Amino acid sequence: MKKASILSSLKCGIKIQLNSYDGSHLVNRLVEPWSNATAELTFGGAKWECRVQADGVPGHQDAIDLVARFKVIEGAVKQVSAGITFAFDDWSADNYVLMPGAVYNGNRFKSHRLKYSPRLTAAADVGPDKPPIVSDIPRLNIDEGKSEIQLLARDMTTPAIGFHSPKIGKGFWCLNDERTEHGPVGMFI
């Protein structure tokens, strides 16, 4: 299958993910490897049908068109998100992460919490020989430890996320819809 060869070259597996919330707080998460075109899962007191279809893109041999559809077939749910996770086994902090208009190189820069209007005033932070410093914006950790960014697709100039791995000389680009019939699309790295 085409998707297997493209994603396996990046050491990537696809997983189905369902999350339940209490307000904005994550309550429960189910992550299952994608192995069949259709899977039935029980989550949040409901039975789900999860369909994932991967097709080639005419004229682009290194691209796949991946469509995921989630449907509650028994029961009812509230405050649930459903999605696809791309799990890269050989991830590196050296990967260049891009979320257009919002994140460049993971926004891995030194950061200061700055009041409005955010500008640097300390002499130790200003000058042509100083490294970039950003305000408290979404960013991956420049140091060791937890590192994540979560944005809505509409927060970007293009609803997409990607990275380039200098180690293997390849990249990954995921272009999404900005929203579905059920609401906005979110992206997380």
Secondary structure as GFF3:
##gff-version 3
##sequence-region A 1 189
A	DSSP	alpha_helix	2	9	.	.	.	ID=ss1
A	DSSP	beta_strand	12	22	.	.	.	ID=ss2
A	DSSP	beta_strand	25	33	.	.	.	ID=ss3
A	DSSP	beta_strand	38	43	.	.	.	ID=ss4
A	DSSP	beta_strand	46	57	.	.	.	ID=ss5
A	DSSP	beta_strand	60	74	.	.	.	ID=ss6
A	DSSP	beta_strand	80	88	.	.	.	ID=ss7
A	DSSP	beta_strand	96	99	.	.	.	ID=ss8
A	DSSP	beta_strand	103	104	.	.	.	ID=ss9
A	DSSP	three_ten_helix	105	107	.	.	.	ID=ss10
A	DSSP	beta_strand	110	111	.	.	.	ID=ss11
A	DSSP	three_ten_helix	123	125	.	.	.	ID=ss12
A	DSSP	beta_strand	133	134	.	.	.	ID=ss13
A	DSSP	beta_strand	150	152	.	.	.	ID=ss14
A	DSSP	three_ten_helix	153	155	.	.	.	ID=ss15
A	DSSP	beta_strand	160	165	.	.	.	ID=ss16
A	DSSP	beta_strand	170	175	.	.	.	ID=ss17
A	DSSP	beta_strand	179	180	.	.	.	ID=ss18
A	DSSP	beta_strand	183	184	.	.	.	ID=ss19
A	DSSP	beta_strand	186	188	.	.	.	ID=ss20
###
